[in-house]
Amino acid sequence: MKESNSVILFLEEEGYQASPGTPIPLKELYVQYKSFCYDGNYHPVSKRNFSERLRNADIKTERKNYGIVVYVNNHPF
């Protein structure tokens, strides 16, 4: 089961994919991820670990003057 990587499970179940378009703040995506984990009884990883797992999943993150952003988009089913 994919429970061992709750970040990948979150991305897949919420329809997030890497995208070169407009980024979203890491802080905002992390709040959604934590909510997903609590709703599904998964243990959320730290924000730092979350960011690292995003990069390991080939999702670009970038530091801006207003914080870290993530290049993903969400295609609801």
mmCIF file of the N, C-alpha and C atoms, coordinates in Angstrom:
data_MODEL
# 
_entry.id   MODEL 
# 
loop_
_atom_site.group_PDB 
_atom_site.id 
_atom_site.type_symbol 
_atom_site.label_atom_id 
_atom_site.label_alt_id 
_atom_site.label_comp_id 
_atom_site.label_asym_id 
_atom_site.label_entity_id 
_atom_site.label_seq_id 
_atom_site.pdbx_PDB_ins_code 
_atom_site.Cartn_x 
_atom_site.Cartn_y 
_atom_site.Cartn_z 
_atom_site.occupancy 
_atom_site.B_iso_or_equiv 
_atom_site.pdbx_formal_charge 
_atom_site.auth_seq_id 
_atom_site.auth_comp_id 
_atom_site.auth_asym_id 
_atom_site.auth_atom_id 
_atom_site.pdbx_PDB_model_num 
ATOM 1   N N  . MET A 1 1  ? 0.842   -1.187 0.000   1.00 0.00 ? 1  MET A N  1 
ATOM 2   C CA . MET A 1 1  ? 0.000   0.000  0.000   1.00 0.00 ? 1  MET A CA 1 
ATOM 3   C C  . MET A 1 1  ? 0.886   1.248  0.000   1.00 0.00 ? 1  MET A C  1 
ATOM 4   N N  . LYS A 1 2  ? 0.393   2.345  -0.529  1.00 0.00 ? 2  LYS A N  1 
ATOM 5   C CA . LYS A 1 2  ? 1.175   3.559  -0.689  1.00 0.00 ? 2  LYS A CA 1 
ATOM 6   C C  . LYS A 1 2  ? 1.207   4.425  0.559   1.00 0.00 ? 2  LYS A C  1 
ATOM 7   N N  . GLU A 1 3  ? 0.719   3.921  1.674   1.00 0.00 ? 3  GLU A N  1 
ATOM 8   C CA . GLU A 1 3  ? 0.692   4.708  2.901   1.00 0.00 ? 3  GLU A CA 1 
ATOM 9   C C  . GLU A 1 3  ? 2.081   5.141  3.336   1.00 0.00 ? 3  GLU A C  1 
ATOM 10  N N  . SER A 1 4  ? 3.117   4.409  2.909   1.00 0.00 ? 4  SER A N  1 
ATOM 11  C CA . SER A 1 4  ? 4.468   4.739  3.339   1.00 0.00 ? 4  SER A CA 1 
ATOM 12  C C  . SER A 1 4  ? 4.908   6.106  2.823   1.00 0.00 ? 4  SER A C  1 
ATOM 13  N N  . ASN A 1 5  ? 4.293   6.595  1.753   1.00 0.00 ? 5  ASN A N  1 
ATOM 14  C CA . ASN A 1 5  ? 4.621   7.935  1.268   1.00 0.00 ? 5  ASN A CA 1 
ATOM 15  C C  . ASN A 1 5  ? 3.330   8.735  1.126   1.00 0.00 ? 5  ASN A C  1 
ATOM 16  N N  . SER A 1 6  ? 2.946   9.363  2.221   1.00 0.00 ? 6  SER A N  1 
ATOM 17  C CA . SER A 1 6  ? 1.687   10.110 2.235   1.00 0.00 ? 6  SER A CA 1 
ATOM 18  C C  . SER A 1 6  ? 1.727   11.315 1.304   1.00 0.00 ? 6  SER A C  1 
ATOM 19  N N  . VAL A 1 7  ? 2.915   11.821 0.988   1.00 0.00 ? 7  VAL A N  1 
ATOM 20  C CA . VAL A 1 7  ? 3.023   12.970 0.081   1.00 0.00 ? 7  VAL A CA 1 
ATOM 21  C C  . VAL A 1 7  ? 2.615   12.558 -1.330  1.00 0.00 ? 7  VAL A C  1 
ATOM 22  N N  . ILE A 1 8  ? 3.139   11.430 -1.805  1.00 0.00 ? 8  ILE A N  1 
ATOM 23  C CA . ILE A 1 8  ? 2.783   10.936 -3.140  1.00 0.00 ? 8  ILE A CA 1 
ATOM 24  C C  . ILE A 1 8  ? 1.300   10.592 -3.186  1.00 0.00 ? 8  ILE A C  1 
ATOM 25  N N  . LEU A 1 9  ? 0.803   9.965  -2.143  1.00 0.00 ? 9  LEU A N  1 
ATOM 26  C CA . LEU A 1 9  ? -0.620  9.619  -2.079  1.00 0.00 ? 9  LEU A CA 1 
ATOM 27  C C  . LEU A 1 9  ? -1.481  10.877 -2.155  1.00 0.00 ? 9  LEU A C  1 
ATOM 28  N N  . PHE A 1 10 ? -1.095  11.913 -1.422  1.00 0.00 ? 10 PHE A N  1 
ATOM 29  C CA . PHE A 1 10 ? -1.802  13.193 -1.456  1.00 0.00 ? 10 PHE A CA 1 
ATOM 30  C C  . PHE A 1 10 ? -1.821  13.763 -2.874  1.00 0.00 ? 10 PHE A C  1 
ATOM 31  N N  . LEU A 1 11 ? -0.661  13.806 -3.521  1.00 0.00 ? 11 LEU A N  1 
ATOM 32  C CA . LEU A 1 11 ? -0.576  14.359 -4.874  1.00 0.00 ? 11 LEU A CA 1 
ATOM 33  C C  . LEU A 1 11 ? -1.479  13.598 -5.835  1.00 0.00 ? 11 LEU A C  1 
ATOM 34  N N  . GLU A 1 12 ? -1.432  12.266 -5.764  1.00 0.00 ? 12 GLU A N  1 
ATOM 35  C CA . GLU A 1 12 ? -2.234  11.439 -6.669  1.00 0.00 ? 12 GLU A CA 1 
ATOM 36  C C  . GLU A 1 12 ? -3.726  11.588 -6.408  1.00 0.00 ? 12 GLU A C  1 
ATOM 37  N N  . GLU A 1 13 ? -4.126  11.486 -5.149  1.00 0.00 ? 13 GLU A N  1 
ATOM 38  C CA . GLU A 1 13 ? -5.557  11.516 -4.828  1.00 0.00 ? 13 GLU A CA 1 
ATOM 39  C C  . GLU A 1 13 ? -6.181  12.892 -5.024  1.00 0.00 ? 13 GLU A C  1 
ATOM 40  N N  . GLU A 1 14 ? -5.389  13.942 -4.864  1.00 0.00 ? 14 GLU A N  1 
ATOM 41  C CA . GLU A 1 14 ? -5.902  15.299 -5.049  1.00 0.00 ? 14 GLU A CA 1 
ATOM 42  C C  . GLU A 1 14 ? -5.708  15.801 -6.478  1.00 0.00 ? 14 GLU A C  1 
ATOM 43  N N  . GLY A 1 15 ? -5.086  14.993 -7.323  1.00 0.00 ? 15 GLY A N  1 
ATOM 44  C CA . GLY A 1 15 ? -4.942  15.345 -8.738  1.00 0.00 ? 15 GLY A CA 1 
ATOM 45  C C  . GLY A 1 15 ? -3.846  16.346 -9.042  1.00 0.00 ? 15 GLY A C  1 
ATOM 46  N N  . TYR A 1 16 ? -2.871  16.488 -8.161  1.00 0.00 ? 16 TYR A N  1 
ATOM 47  C CA . TYR A 1 16 ? -1.775  17.428 -8.408  1.00 0.00 ? 16 TYR A CA 1 
ATOM 48  C C  . TYR A 1 16 ? -0.738  16.810 -9.329  1.00 0.00 ? 16 TYR A C  1 
ATOM 49  N N  . GLN A 1 17 ? -0.254  17.630 -10.271 1.00 0.00 ? 17 GLN A N  1 
ATOM 50  C CA . GLN A 1 17 ? 0.794   17.216 -11.195 1.00 0.00 ? 17 GLN A CA 1 
ATOM 51  C C  . GLN A 1 17 ? 1.783   18.358 -11.347 1.00 0.00 ? 17 GLN A C  1 
ATOM 52  N N  . ALA A 1 18 ? 3.023   17.996 -11.690 1.00 0.00 ? 18 ALA A N  1 
ATOM 53  C CA . ALA A 1 18 ? 4.031   19.021 -11.960 1.00 0.00 ? 18 ALA A CA 1 
ATOM 54  C C  . ALA A 1 18 ? 3.547   19.898 -13.102 1.00 0.00 ? 18 ALA A C  1 
ATOM 55  N N  . SER A 1 19 ? 3.794   21.204 -12.997 1.00 0.00 ? 19 SER A N  1 
ATOM 56  C CA . SER A 1 19 ? 3.349   22.143 -14.017 1.00 0.00 ? 19 SER A CA 1 
ATOM 57  C C  . SER A 1 19 ? 4.301   23.329 -14.069 1.00 0.00 ? 19 SER A C  1 
ATOM 58  N N  . PRO A 1 20 ? 4.673   23.762 -15.272 1.00 0.00 ? 20 PRO A N  1 
ATOM 59  C CA . PRO A 1 20 ? 5.552   24.924 -15.382 1.00 0.00 ? 20 PRO A CA 1 
ATOM 60  C C  . PRO A 1 20 ? 4.807   26.249 -15.220 1.00 0.00 ? 20 PRO A C  1 
ATOM 61  N N  . GLY A 1 21 ? 3.508   26.190 -15.050 1.00 0.00 ? 21 GLY A N  1 
ATOM 62  C CA . GLY A 1 21 ? 2.686   27.406 -14.975 1.00 0.00 ? 21 GLY A CA 1 
ATOM 63  C C  . GLY A 1 21 ? 2.859   28.171 -13.684 1.00 0.00 ? 21 GLY A C  1 
ATOM 64  N N  . THR A 1 22 ? 1.815   28.807 -13.258 1.00 0.00 ? 22 THR A N  1 
ATOM 65  C CA . THR A 1 22 ? 1.826   29.641 -12.060 1.00 0.00 ? 22 THR A CA 1 
ATOM 66  C C  . THR A 1 22 ? 2.008   28.776 -10.810 1.00 0.00 ? 22 THR A C  1 
ATOM 67  N N  . PRO A 1 23 ? 3.011   29.094 -9.996  1.00 0.00 ? 23 PRO A N  1 
ATOM 68  C CA . PRO A 1 23 ? 3.247   28.292 -8.791  1.00 0.00 ? 23 PRO A CA 1 
ATOM 69  C C  . PRO A 1 23 ? 2.280   28.659 -7.671  1.00 0.00 ? 23 PRO A C  1 
ATOM 70  N N  . ILE A 1 24 ? 2.178   27.764 -6.691  1.00 0.00 ? 24 ILE A N  1 
ATOM 71  C CA . ILE A 1 24 ? 1.407   28.060 -5.488  1.00 0.00 ? 24 ILE A CA 1 
ATOM 72  C C  . ILE A 1 24 ? 2.363   28.043 -4.296  1.00 0.00 ? 24 ILE A C  1 
ATOM 73  N N  . PRO A 1 25 ? 2.066   28.788 -3.252  1.00 0.00 ? 25 PRO A N  1 
ATOM 74  C CA . PRO A 1 25 ? 2.946   28.805 -2.081  1.00 0.00 ? 25 PRO A CA 1 
ATOM 75  C C  . PRO A 1 25 ? 3.031   27.425 -1.428  1.00 0.00 ? 25 PRO A C  1 
ATOM 76  N N  . LEU A 1 26 ? 4.229   27.035 -1.047  1.00 0.00 ? 26 LEU A N  1 
ATOM 77  C CA . LEU A 1 26 ? 4.428   25.768 -0.350  1.00 0.00 ? 26 LEU A CA 1 
ATOM 78  C C  . LEU A 1 26 ? 3.571   25.725 0.904   1.00 0.00 ? 26 LEU A C  1 
ATOM 79  N N  . LYS A 1 27 ? 3.491   26.837 1.604   1.00 0.00 ? 27 LYS A N  1 
ATOM 80  C CA . LYS A 1 27 ? 2.712   26.919 2.843   1.00 0.00 ? 27 LYS A CA 1 
ATOM 81  C C  . LYS A 1 27 ? 1.256   26.512 2.594   1.00 0.00 ? 27 LYS A C  1 
ATOM 82  N N  . GLU A 1 28 ? 0.684   26.984 1.492   1.00 0.00 ? 28 GLU A N  1 
ATOM 83  C CA . GLU A 1 28 ? -0.714  26.673 1.154   1.00 0.00 ? 28 GLU A CA 1 
ATOM 84  C C  . GLU A 1 28 ? -0.883  25.186 0.826   1.00 0.00 ? 28 GLU A C  1 
ATOM 85  N N  . LEU A 1 29 ? 0.038   24.642 0.031   1.00 0.00 ? 29 LEU A N  1 
ATOM 86  C CA . LEU A 1 29 ? -0.043  23.226 -0.337  1.00 0.00 ? 29 LEU A CA 1 
ATOM 87  C C  . LEU A 1 29 ? 0.149   22.347 0.892   1.00 0.00 ? 29 LEU A C  1 
ATOM 88  N N  . TYR A 1 30 ? 1.025   22.758 1.792   1.00 0.00 ? 30 TYR A N  1 
ATOM 89  C CA . TYR A 1 30 ? 1.285   21.976 3.000   1.00 0.00 ? 30 TYR A CA 1 
ATOM 90  C C  . TYR A 1 30 ? 0.053   21.930 3.905   1.00 0.00 ? 30 TYR A C  1 
ATOM 91  N N  . VAL A 1 31 ? -0.676  23.026 4.001   1.00 0.00 ? 31 VAL A N  1 
ATOM 92  C CA . VAL A 1 31 ? -1.911  23.044 4.797   1.00 0.00 ? 31 VAL A CA 1 
ATOM 93  C C  . VAL A 1 31 ? -2.913  22.038 4.222   1.00 0.00 ? 31 VAL A C  1 
ATOM 94  N N  . GLN A 1 32 ? -3.038  22.005 2.899   1.00 0.00 ? 32 GLN A N  1 
ATOM 95  C CA . GLN A 1 32 ? -3.936  21.042 2.247   1.00 0.00 ? 32 GLN A CA 1 
ATOM 96  C C  . GLN A 1 32 ? -3.478  19.611 2.517   1.00 0.00 ? 32 GLN A C  1 
ATOM 97  N N  . TYR A 1 33 ? -2.169  19.400 2.448   1.00 0.00 ? 33 TYR A N  1 
ATOM 98  C CA . TYR A 1 33 ? -1.596  18.074 2.700   1.00 0.00 ? 33 TYR A CA 1 
ATOM 99  C C  . TYR A 1 33 ? -1.893  17.614 4.127   1.00 0.00 ? 33 TYR A C  1 
ATOM 100 N N  . LYS A 1 34 ? -1.694  18.495 5.111   1.00 0.00 ? 34 LYS A N  1 
ATOM 101 C CA . LYS A 1 34 ? -1.962  18.117 6.503   1.00 0.00 ? 34 LYS A CA 1 
ATOM 102 C C  . LYS A 1 34 ? -3.434  17.780 6.709   1.00 0.00 ? 34 LYS A C  1 
ATOM 103 N N  . SER A 1 35 ? -4.309  18.532 6.087   1.00 0.00 ? 35 SER A N  1 
ATOM 104 C CA . SER A 1 35 ? -5.739  18.246 6.182   1.00 0.00 ? 35 SER A CA 1 
ATOM 105 C C  . SER A 1 35 ? -6.052  16.879 5.578   1.00 0.00 ? 35 SER A C  1 
ATOM 106 N N  . PHE A 1 36 ? -5.445  16.592 4.429   1.00 0.00 ? 36 PHE A N  1 
ATOM 107 C CA . PHE A 1 36 ? -5.600  15.292 3.773   1.00 0.00 ? 36 PHE A CA 1 
ATOM 108 C C  . PHE A 1 36 ? -5.148  14.173 4.714   1.00 0.00 ? 36 PHE A C  1 
ATOM 109 N N  . CYS A 1 37 ? -4.013  14.365 5.366   1.00 0.00 ? 37 CYS A N  1 
ATOM 110 C CA . CYS A 1 37 ? -3.482  13.344 6.272   1.00 0.00 ? 37 CYS A CA 1 
ATOM 111 C C  . CYS A 1 37 ? -4.403  13.114 7.460   1.00 0.00 ? 37 CYS A C  1 
ATOM 112 N N  . TYR A 1 38 ? -4.870  14.187 8.074   1.00 0.00 ? 38 TYR A N  1 
ATOM 113 C CA . TYR A 1 38 ? -5.745  14.040 9.234   1.00 0.00 ? 38 TYR A CA 1 
ATOM 114 C C  . TYR A 1 38 ? -7.065  13.376 8.849   1.00 0.00 ? 38 TYR A C  1 
ATOM 115 N N  . ASP A 1 39 ? -7.603  13.742 7.698   1.00 0.00 ? 39 ASP A N  1 
ATOM 116 C CA . ASP A 1 39 ? -8.854  13.137 7.232   1.00 0.00 ? 39 ASP A CA 1 
ATOM 117 C C  . ASP A 1 39 ? -8.687  11.652 6.930   1.00 0.00 ? 39 ASP A C  1 
ATOM 118 N N  . GLY A 1 40 ? -7.507  11.259 6.450   1.00 0.00 ? 40 GLY A N  1 
ATOM 119 C CA . GLY A 1 40 ? -7.272  9.869  6.064   1.00 0.00 ? 40 GLY A CA 1 
ATOM 120 C C  . GLY A 1 40 ? -6.504  9.055  7.082   1.00 0.00 ? 40 GLY A C  1 
ATOM 121 N N  . ASN A 1 41 ? -6.288  9.618  8.272   1.00 0.00 ? 41 ASN A N  1 
ATOM 122 C CA . ASN A 1 41 ? -5.522  8.952  9.329   1.00 0.00 ? 41 ASN A CA 1 
ATOM 123 C C  . ASN A 1 41 ? -4.103  8.587  8.909   1.00 0.00 ? 41 ASN A C  1 
ATOM 124 N N  . TYR A 1 42 ? -3.468  9.476  8.141   1.00 0.00 ? 42 TYR A N  1 
ATOM 125 C CA . TYR A 1 42 ? -2.057  9.318  7.788   1.00 0.00 ? 42 TYR A CA 1 
ATOM 126 C C  . TYR A 1 42 ? -1.245  10.231 8.691   1.00 0.00 ? 42 TYR A C  1 
ATOM 127 N N  . HIS A 1 43 ? -0.003  9.862  8.907   1.00 0.00 ? 43 HIS A N  1 
ATOM 128 C CA . HIS A 1 43 ? 0.889   10.707 9.708   1.00 0.00 ? 43 HIS A CA 1 
ATOM 129 C C  . HIS A 1 43 ? 1.562   11.712 8.782   1.00 0.00 ? 43 HIS A C  1 
ATOM 130 N N  . PRO A 1 44 ? 1.306   13.023 8.960   1.00 0.00 ? 44 PRO A N  1 
ATOM 131 C CA . PRO A 1 44 ? 1.939   14.009 8.075   1.00 0.00 ? 44 PRO A CA 1 
ATOM 132 C C  . PRO A 1 44 ? 3.428   14.158 8.380   1.00 0.00 ? 44 PRO A C  1 
ATOM 133 N N  . VAL A 1 45 ? 4.209   14.379 7.343   1.00 0.00 ? 45 VAL A N  1 
ATOM 134 C CA . VAL A 1 45 ? 5.636   14.636 7.516   1.00 0.00 ? 45 VAL A CA 1 
ATOM 135 C C  . VAL A 1 45 ? 5.823   16.129 7.789   1.00 0.00 ? 45 VAL A C  1 
ATOM 136 N N  . SER A 1 46 ? 6.999   16.505 8.245   1.00 0.00 ? 46 SER A N  1 
ATOM 137 C CA . SER A 1 46 ? 7.288   17.916 8.501   1.00 0.00 ? 46 SER A CA 1 
ATOM 138 C C  . SER A 1 46 ? 7.273   18.699 7.190   1.00 0.00 ? 46 SER A C  1 
ATOM 139 N N  . LYS A 1 47 ? 7.160   20.016 7.291   1.00 0.00 ? 47 LYS A N  1 
ATOM 140 C CA . LYS A 1 47 ? 7.142   20.846 6.081   1.00 0.00 ? 47 LYS A CA 1 
ATOM 141 C C  . LYS A 1 47 ? 8.446   20.689 5.297   1.00 0.00 ? 47 LYS A C  1 
ATOM 142 N N  . ARG A 1 48 ? 9.547   20.600 5.998   1.00 0.00 ? 48 ARG A N  1 
ATOM 143 C CA . ARG A 1 48 ? 10.844  20.414 5.330   1.00 0.00 ? 48 ARG A CA 1 
ATOM 144 C C  . ARG A 1 48 ? 10.888  19.085 4.573   1.00 0.00 ? 48 ARG A C  1 
ATOM 145 N N  . ASN A 1 49 ? 10.415  18.016 5.224   1.00 0.00 ? 49 ASN A N  1 
ATOM 146 C CA . ASN A 1 49 ? 10.374  16.701 4.594   1.00 0.00 ? 49 ASN A CA 1 
ATOM 147 C C  . ASN A 1 49 ? 9.381   16.700 3.433   1.00 0.00 ? 49 ASN A C  1 
ATOM 148 N N  . PHE A 1 50 ? 8.276   17.401 3.593   1.00 0.00 ? 50 PHE A N  1 
ATOM 149 C CA . PHE A 1 50 ? 7.273   17.530 2.532   1.00 0.00 ? 50 PHE A CA 1 
ATOM 150 C C  . PHE A 1 50 ? 7.906   18.139 1.287   1.00 0.00 ? 50 PHE A C  1 
ATOM 151 N N  . SER A 1 51 ? 8.636   19.219 1.473   1.00 0.00 ? 51 SER A N  1 
ATOM 152 C CA . SER A 1 51 ? 9.307   19.889 0.363   1.00 0.00 ? 51 SER A CA 1 
ATOM 153 C C  . SER A 1 51 ? 10.327  18.968 -0.308  1.00 0.00 ? 51 SER A C  1 
ATOM 154 N N  . GLU A 1 52 ? 11.074  18.229 0.496   1.00 0.00 ? 52 GLU A N  1 
ATOM 155 C CA . GLU A 1 52 ? 12.065  17.289 -0.037  1.00 0.00 ? 52 GLU A CA 1 
ATOM 156 C C  . GLU A 1 52 ? 11.390  16.187 -0.849  1.00 0.00 ? 52 GLU A C  1 
ATOM 157 N N  . ARG A 1 53 ? 10.283  15.665 -0.348  1.00 0.00 ? 53 ARG A N  1 
ATOM 158 C CA . ARG A 1 53 ? 9.575   14.600 -1.079  1.00 0.00 ? 53 ARG A CA 1 
ATOM 159 C C  . ARG A 1 53 ? 8.961   15.120 -2.376  1.00 0.00 ? 53 ARG A C  1 
ATOM 160 N N  . LEU A 1 54 ? 8.542   16.377 -2.393  1.00 0.00 ? 54 LEU A N  1 
ATOM 161 C CA . LEU A 1 54 ? 8.049   16.966 -3.639  1.00 0.00 ? 54 LEU A CA 1 
ATOM 162 C C  . LEU A 1 54 ? 9.166   16.984 -4.675  1.00 0.00 ? 54 LEU A C  1 
ATOM 163 N N  . ARG A 1 55 ? 10.338  17.440 -4.263  1.00 0.00 ? 55 ARG A N  1 
ATOM 164 C CA . ARG A 1 55 ? 11.478  17.483 -5.190  1.00 0.00 ? 55 ARG A CA 1 
ATOM 165 C C  . ARG A 1 55 ? 11.860  16.082 -5.659  1.00 0.00 ? 55 ARG A C  1 
ATOM 166 N N  . ASN A 1 56 ? 11.805  15.104 -4.768  1.00 0.00 ? 56 ASN A N  1 
ATOM 167 C CA . ASN A 1 56 ? 12.104  13.721 -5.148  1.00 0.00 ? 56 ASN A CA 1 
ATOM 168 C C  . ASN A 1 56 ? 11.085  13.169 -6.136  1.00 0.00 ? 56 ASN A C  1 
ATOM 169 N N  . ALA A 1 57 ? 9.891   13.755 -6.161  1.00 0.00 ? 57 ALA A N  1 
ATOM 170 C CA . ALA A 1 57 ? 8.843   13.352 -7.108  1.00 0.00 ? 57 ALA A CA 1 
ATOM 171 C C  . ALA A 1 57 ? 8.912   14.194 -8.383  1.00 0.00 ? 57 ALA A C  1 
ATOM 172 N N  . ASP A 1 58 ? 10.042  14.868 -8.590  1.00 0.00 ? 58 ASP A N  1 
ATOM 173 C CA . ASP A 1 58 ? 10.274  15.702 -9.780  1.00 0.00 ? 58 ASP A CA 1 
ATOM 174 C C  . ASP A 1 58 ? 9.322   16.887 -9.877  1.00 0.00 ? 58 ASP A C  1 
ATOM 175 N N  . ILE A 1 59 ? 8.939   17.419 -8.732  1.00 0.00 ? 59 ILE A N  1 
ATOM 176 C CA . ILE A 1 59 ? 8.124   18.629 -8.700  1.00 0.00 ? 59 ILE A CA 1 
ATOM 177 C C  . ILE A 1 59 ? 9.031   19.776 -8.279  1.00 0.00 ? 59 ILE A C  1 
ATOM 178 N N  . LYS A 1 60 ? 9.058   20.805 -9.093  1.00 0.00 ? 60 LYS A N  1 
ATOM 179 C CA . LYS A 1 60 ? 9.963   21.929 -8.866  1.00 0.00 ? 60 LYS A CA 1 
ATOM 180 C C  . LYS A 1 60 ? 9.473   22.812 -7.726  1.00 0.00 ? 60 LYS A C  1 
ATOM 181 N N  . THR A 1 61 ? 10.401  23.142 -6.846  1.00 0.00 ? 61 THR A N  1 
ATOM 182 C CA . THR A 1 61 ? 10.150  24.143 -5.814  1.00 0.00 ? 61 THR A CA 1 
ATOM 183 C C  . THR A 1 61 ? 11.175  25.249 -6.021  1.00 0.00 ? 61 THR A C  1 
ATOM 184 N N  . GLU A 1 62 ? 10.823  26.443 -5.603  1.00 0.00 ? 62 GLU A N  1 
ATOM 185 C CA . GLU A 1 62 ? 11.723  27.571 -5.812  1.00 0.00 ? 62 GLU A CA 1 
ATOM 186 C C  . GLU A 1 62 ? 11.538  28.586 -4.690  1.00 0.00 ? 62 GLU A C  1 
ATOM 187 N N  . ARG A 1 63 ? 12.643  29.129 -4.234  1.00 0.00 ? 63 ARG A N  1 
ATOM 188 C CA . ARG A 1 63 ? 12.580  30.155 -3.187  1.00 0.00 ? 63 ARG A CA 1 
ATOM 189 C C  . ARG A 1 63 ? 12.392  31.513 -3.853  1.00 0.00 ? 63 ARG A C  1 
ATOM 190 N N  . LYS A 1 64 ? 11.349  32.210 -3.449  1.00 0.00 ? 64 LYS A N  1 
ATOM 191 C CA . LYS A 1 64 ? 11.069  33.572 -3.921  1.00 0.00 ? 64 LYS A CA 1 
ATOM 192 C C  . LYS A 1 64 ? 11.253  34.521 -2.741  1.00 0.00 ? 64 LYS A C  1 
ATOM 193 N N  . ASN A 1 65 ? 11.193  35.818 -3.002  1.00 0.00 ? 65 ASN A N  1 
ATOM 194 C CA . ASN A 1 65 ? 11.356  36.770 -1.902  1.00 0.00 ? 65 ASN A CA 1 
ATOM 195 C C  . ASN A 1 65 ? 10.188  36.712 -0.915  1.00 0.00 ? 65 ASN A C  1 
ATOM 196 N N  . TYR A 1 66 ? 9.078   36.109 -1.288  1.00 0.00 ? 66 TYR A N  1 
ATOM 197 C CA . TYR A 1 66 ? 7.914   36.000 -0.407  1.00 0.00 ? 66 TYR A CA 1 
ATOM 198 C C  . TYR A 1 66 ? 7.720   34.589 0.133   1.00 0.00 ? 66 TYR A C  1 
ATOM 199 N N  . GLY A 1 67 ? 8.675   33.684 -0.121  1.00 0.00 ? 67 GLY A N  1 
ATOM 200 C CA . GLY A 1 67 ? 8.592   32.320 0.392   1.00 0.00 ? 67 GLY A CA 1 
ATOM 201 C C  . GLY A 1 67 ? 8.823   31.287 -0.695  1.00 0.00 ? 67 GLY A C  1 
ATOM 202 N N  . ILE A 1 68 ? 8.735   30.033 -0.313  1.00 0.00 ? 68 ILE A N  1 
ATOM 203 C CA . ILE A 1 68 ? 8.945   28.934 -1.251  1.00 0.00 ? 68 ILE A CA 1 
ATOM 204 C C  . ILE A 1 68 ? 7.646   28.663 -1.998  1.00 0.00 ? 68 ILE A C  1 
ATOM 205 N N  . VAL A 1 69 ? 7.773   28.436 -3.311  1.00 0.00 ? 69 VAL A N  1 
ATOM 206 C CA . VAL A 1 69 ? 6.611   28.117 -4.137  1.00 0.00 ? 69 VAL A CA 1 
ATOM 207 C C  . VAL A 1 69 ? 6.811   26.746 -4.774  1.00 0.00 ? 69 VAL A C  1 
ATOM 208 N N  . VAL A 1 70 ? 5.698   26.142 -5.176  1.00 0.00 ? 70 VAL A N  1 
ATOM 209 C CA . VAL A 1 70 ? 5.685   24.809 -5.770  1.00 0.00 ? 70 VAL A CA 1 
ATOM 210 C C  . VAL A 1 70 ? 5.007   24.904 -7.128  1.00 0.00 ? 70 VAL A C  1 
ATOM 211 N N  . TYR A 1 71 ? 5.618   24.296 -8.127  1.00 0.00 ? 71 TYR A N  1 
ATOM 212 C CA . TYR A 1 71 ? 5.060   24.322 -9.478  1.00 0.00 ? 71 TYR A CA 1 
ATOM 213 C C  . TYR A 1 71 ? 4.207   23.075 -9.709  1.00 0.00 ? 71 TYR A C  1 
ATOM 214 N N  . VAL A 1 72 ? 2.943   23.173 -9.319  1.00 0.00 ? 72 VAL A N  1 
ATOM 215 C CA . VAL A 1 72 ? 1.963   22.102 -9.527  1.00 0.00 ? 72 VAL A CA 1 
ATOM 216 C C  . VAL A 1 72 ? 0.649   22.729 -9.960  1.00 0.00 ? 72 VAL A C  1 
ATOM 217 N N  . ASN A 1 73 ? -0.175  21.920 -10.576 1.00 0.00 ? 73 ASN A N  1 
ATOM 218 C CA . ASN A 1 73 ? -1.555  22.330 -10.801 1.00 0.00 ? 73 ASN A CA 1 
ATOM 219 C C  . ASN A 1 73 ? -2.445  21.172 -10.430 1.00 0.00 ? 73 ASN A C  1 
ATOM 220 N N  . ASN A 1 74 ? -3.707  21.463 -10.281 1.00 0.00 ? 74 ASN A N  1 
ATOM 221 C CA . ASN A 1 74 ? -4.673  20.491 -9.799  1.00 0.00 ? 74 ASN A CA 1 
ATOM 222 C C  . ASN A 1 74 ? -5.745  20.309 -10.856 1.00 0.00 ? 74 ASN A C  1 
ATOM 223 N N  . HIS A 1 75 ? -5.874  19.086 -11.327 1.00 0.00 ? 75 HIS A N  1 
ATOM 224 C CA . HIS A 1 75 ? -6.906  18.754 -12.310 1.00 0.00 ? 75 HIS A CA 1 
ATOM 225 C C  . HIS A 1 75 ? -7.936  17.857 -11.639 1.00 0.00 ? 75 HIS A C  1 
ATOM 226 N N  . PRO A 1 76 ? -9.020  18.434 -11.120 1.00 0.00 ? 76 PRO A N  1 
ATOM 227 C CA . PRO A 1 76 ? -10.030 17.589 -10.474 1.00 0.00 ? 76 PRO A CA 1 
ATOM 228 C C  . PRO A 1 76 ? -10.676 16.645 -11.476 1.00 0.00 ? 76 PRO A C  1 
ATOM 229 N N  . PHE A 1 77 ? -11.063 15.500 -10.963 1.00 0.00 ? 77 PHE A N  1 
ATOM 230 C CA . PHE A 1 77 ? -11.672 14.470 -11.822 1.00 0.00 ? 77 PHE A CA 1 
ATOM 231 C C  . PHE A 1 77 ? -13.117 14.789 -12.112 1.00 0.00 ? 77 PHE A C  1 
# 
